[in-house]
Amino acid sequence: MTTVDPAPPPPMRLRELVFGAACAAAVRAAARLGVADALEETPMSVDDLAAAVKAQPRTLRRLLRALSCQGVFMEHPDGTFAHTEMSRLLREDDPNSLRYIALWCTEPWTWNVWPKLDEAVRSGRNVFEDVYDREFFEYLNTEAPESAYVFNRAMTTSSEQSARDVANLLDLRNVSSVADIGGGQGQVVASLLEKHPKMHGTLLDLPGVVENADPRLRSGGSLADRVRIVAGDCREDIPVQADVYIIKNILEWDDESTRRALANVRKAARPGARVVVIENLVDDTPSMKFTTSMDLLLLLNVGGAKHTQKSMVERLTDAGLVIGEIRPVNAYLHAFECTIPS
Ligand SMILES: C[S@@+](CC[C@H](N)C(=O)[O-])C[C@H]1O[C@@H](n2cnc3c(N)ncnc32)[C@H](O)[C@@H]1O
């Protein structure tokens, strides 16, 4: 039977750390095989599971053994496997599913850029463009449709989970229009419009992303008559007038892109308009290992970073925004309430 060692001694811990790729690959393999979806609420034998996911029992057992050591699935003394809290999160139908986040963090391109982390640390810039010869989002939307799909599903999952928190946080009384810049497939806009039935909204994101916008926002959808969908690049132009602009999990790319996007918001917005920037802060998170790892991945793919409160404030101030309250949205996200000066 496989058990989890909660606190191994340092030499063992370091050996385990350098095999982090094996852990990530095992989680990815289980997600792609659909093992968590196939495993029912009662423990199952490896043979039954292997038949359900069309794999070899002997190799599936080895995969499950490795994952059980990490607390993803658990093995019973009779050799059957059962769900744990973590393995349930790999199910597609779990209300808090992390299936697409797990796939996103382990997409094929990630395995090509991690070995160049030392180069990125030395140069201070992304390595993605050296490896793939084009910008990350351009690659994603033109060359890697499967990865783009996984990315958009991952963003949608995390947006669905945070959109309600954003809608609860923002005081939108007397606000008639809201715009989400880089709003992905539009979960935040949709939540806000559902909560405020008189409000209008705009979703701006790259063309390949908005063409798969949330069905509520698309033609025939329940919110379609109150929404405008703009396909564009916010570093080039933000042709949108709104009372409130939301910029959530966007300003974590390179500084020049942040500077251009914020300058375009300033150009588009009238004096007094609100700009709400929402980010995970690397210096204020209950999930330091995840956030610092994501920070490194952002360095590799877009030359970006997860911000500290100070580095975010500096960029917003440089853009000429007047910063008001900085508040937690939930355990992971912070909102910076800003206004466009007169
Ligand atoms: C990390 S996701 C965040 C999505 C959404 N705001 C959320 O919080 O779920 C980054 C988003 O920025 C979009 N994006 C990237 N480059 C962009 C650009 N130049 N102009 C507009 N959107 C862009 C991506 O397509 C993606 O939807």
The ligand as an SDF file (V2000), in Angstrom:
LIG
                    3D

 27 29  0  0  0  0  0  0  0  0999 V2000
   -4.3470   35.4250  -17.5310 C   0  0  0  0  0  0  0  0  0  0  0  0
   -5.6340   35.6760  -18.6810 S   0  0  0  0  0  0  0  0  0  0  0  0
   -6.8280   36.5550  -17.7260 C   0  0  0  0  0  0  0  0  0  0  0  0
   -8.2130   36.5040  -18.3280 C   0  0  0  0  0  0  0  0  0  0  0  0
   -9.3080   37.1730  -17.4770 C   0  0  0  0  0  0  0  0  0  0  0  0
   -9.0820   38.5950  -17.2960 N   0  0  0  0  0  0  0  0  0  0  0  0
   -9.3920   36.4820  -16.1290 C   0  0  0  0  0  0  0  0  0  0  0  0
   -9.0190   37.0790  -15.1250 O   0  0  0  0  0  0  0  0  0  0  0  0
   -9.8040   35.3360  -16.1130 O   0  0  0  0  0  0  0  0  0  0  0  0
   -4.9270   36.8640  -19.7490 C   0  0  0  0  0  0  0  0  0  0  0  0
   -5.8810   37.3230  -20.8490 C   0  0  0  0  0  0  0  0  0  0  0  0
   -5.2570   38.3710  -21.5780 O   0  0  0  0  0  0  0  0  0  0  0  0
   -5.5960   38.2020  -22.9270 C   0  0  0  0  0  0  0  0  0  0  0  0
   -4.6270   38.9480  -23.7260 N   0  0  0  0  0  0  0  0  0  0  0  0
   -3.3210   38.6460  -23.9320 C   0  0  0  0  0  0  0  0  0  0  0  0
   -2.7590   39.5750  -24.7160 N   0  0  0  0  0  0  0  0  0  0  0  0
   -3.7260   40.4970  -24.9860 C   0  0  0  0  0  0  0  0  0  0  0  0
   -3.7360   41.6920  -25.7240 C   0  0  0  0  0  0  0  0  0  0  0  0
   -2.6340   42.1150  -26.3400 N   0  0  0  0  0  0  0  0  0  0  0  0
   -4.8910   42.4010  -25.8020 N   0  0  0  0  0  0  0  0  0  0  0  0
   -6.0090   41.9640  -25.1770 C   0  0  0  0  0  0  0  0  0  0  0  0
   -6.0480   40.8270  -24.4280 N   0  0  0  0  0  0  0  0  0  0  0  0
   -4.9140   40.1060  -24.3450 C   0  0  0  0  0  0  0  0  0  0  0  0
   -5.5250   36.7070  -23.1050 C   0  0  0  0  0  0  0  0  0  0  0  0
   -6.1760   36.2860  -24.2720 O   0  0  0  0  0  0  0  0  0  0  0  0
   -6.2180   36.2360  -21.8350 C   0  0  0  0  0  0  0  0  0  0  0  0
   -7.6160   36.1340  -21.9930 O   0  0  0  0  0  0  0  0  0  0  0  0
  1  2  1  0
  2  3  1  0
  2 10  1  0
  3  4  1  0
  4  5  1  0
  5  6  1  0
  5  7  1  0
  7  8  2  0
  7  9  1  0
 10 11  1  0
 11 12  1  0
 11 26  1  0
 12 13  1  0
 13 14  1  0
 13 24  1  0
 14 15  1  0
 14 23  1  0
 15 16  2  0
 16 17  1  0
 17 18  1  0
 17 23  2  0
 18 19  1  0
 18 20  2  0
 20 21  1  0
 21 22  2  0
 22 23  1  0
 24 25  1  0
 24 26  1  0
 26 27  1  0
M  CHG  2   2   1   9  -1
M  END
$$$$
